[in-house]
Amino acid sequence: MMAGQGGFRQRHFRQRHFRRRKGFTLIEVLVALLVFSVLGFAVSSRVGDIVNQTFNIERRTVAHWVTDNHLARLKLSAAATDAVLPTGRTTERVFMGDREWRLEVEVEDTTHPWLRRVEVVTFEVIDDRPVGPIDQMVAFVGRY
């Protein structure tokens, strides 16, 4: 009889135990919410960083293309004429990649009379204000 009563008690204990554990406690739910909110915050901040990095890479790439295009135009214009590039500073505005860019070009003499040192500094124009410099390139342009 003792063995039968022990089995009854175990069964009764298990039934009571499972009856009480039908859902999560408030503490468990709060801990789960805390874990998910921390993970969500970490993921969203990393995604924001990736978006900013992608924007900056795209901006620098387009600025480099603008600078390179301007130097190519200067070299082509120097090759088309027999004249040497005039020295001095100029500022120019260019549109590329749905953006406005400002180029500051400085042409300087070198020790050779037919060779000029050209420095192009590129800024992005946002709300009529230059932002940068974003790209800078130096080249030497000859008469021929």
N, C-alpha and C positions, 0 to 999 in steps of 0.2 A: 503493500500500500504506500509505503513511503516513496517508492520510485514513481508511482503514478501521480502522487501529489507534487513531486518536484517538477515533473513534466508540465503539470497544470500551471504551476507558478512561472515557469520559464515562458510558456505560451502566453500567459496573462501579461507578463512583463513586456514581452515583445509587442503584443497588441497595443498596450498602453504607450510604449515608446514610439511606435510608428504612428499612432494617432496624434501625438503631439508634434511630430516633425513633418507636417504636410507642406510647409512653405519655408521661405527664408525669414530670418529674423530681421528686425530693423537695422541692427548693427551690420549684418552681412550685406544688406542692400546698400547702406551708406558707404561701406568699404568698397564695394563694387563700383558705385558711382564715382568715388574718389579716384580709383584706379583708372577708370575710363576717361574721366575729365583730365587727369594728368597726361595720359597717353594722347588724347585729342589735342591738348595744348601743345605738346612737344611736336606732334606731326604737323600741325598747322603752322607753327613757327618755322619749321624746316622747309615747308612748302613755300612760305613767304621768302625765305632766304634764297631758295632756288629761283624763284621768279625774279628777284632783284638781280641775281647773278646773270641770268639769261638776258635781262634788259641791258645790263652794262656791257656784256659781251657783244650784243647786237649793236649797241651805240658805238663802241670802239671800232667794230668792224666797218660800219658805214663811214665813220669819220676817217678811217685809214683809206678807204676807197676814194673819198672826196679829196684827200690830200694827194694821193697817188695820181688821180685824174688831173689835178691842177698841175702837178709837176710834168706829167706827160704832155699837157697842152703847151706849157712853157718850152719844153724841149722841141716839140713840133714847130712852134712858131719861130724858135731860134734857127732850126734847120731850114725853114722855108725862106728866110731872108738872110742876107749877108751881114746884117747888123748884129752887134753884140747886145745882150740884154742891158737895159739901162739900170743903174744902181738906184737904190732907194727903198722906201717902204710903201706898200699898198695894202688896202683892205678891200675884201670882196665878199659878197654874199652869194651863196650857192644853195640850190634846192636839190635834195637827193634823199630817197627813202622816206618820203612824206615828212621831211624835216628841213628846217632852215639851218644853214651852216655859215659861219663867219671864218674867212681865211685871212690871216695876217701874213703877208709875204714880204720877206726882206731879202733884197739882192745886194750882194757885196762884191767888191773887187777882190781879186786874188793876185798872186805875184805874176801870173801870166796875163797878158792883156786881152786874150780872147776867151778867157775862162771866168765864169762867175760862180760864186757860192750862193745858193738859194736855200733859204730856210722858210718852210711853210708850217704855220701853227694853226690848228683847226679847233674851233669852238662850236658848240651847239647853241643856237639862239632859241631861248625859251622866254616868251613874254617880252620880246625886244631886249633881252639881256643875254650877254654871252655867258655860257656855262663851260668851264673847262680851264685849261686846254685839255682836249680829249686825245688829240694826236699831234705829233710833231715829226717833221721829216726834213733832213738836210740832203741836198743834192748839188752836184756841180754840173753846170750847163755851159757847153762850149759853143763857139761860133759855128762850127761845122758839125 
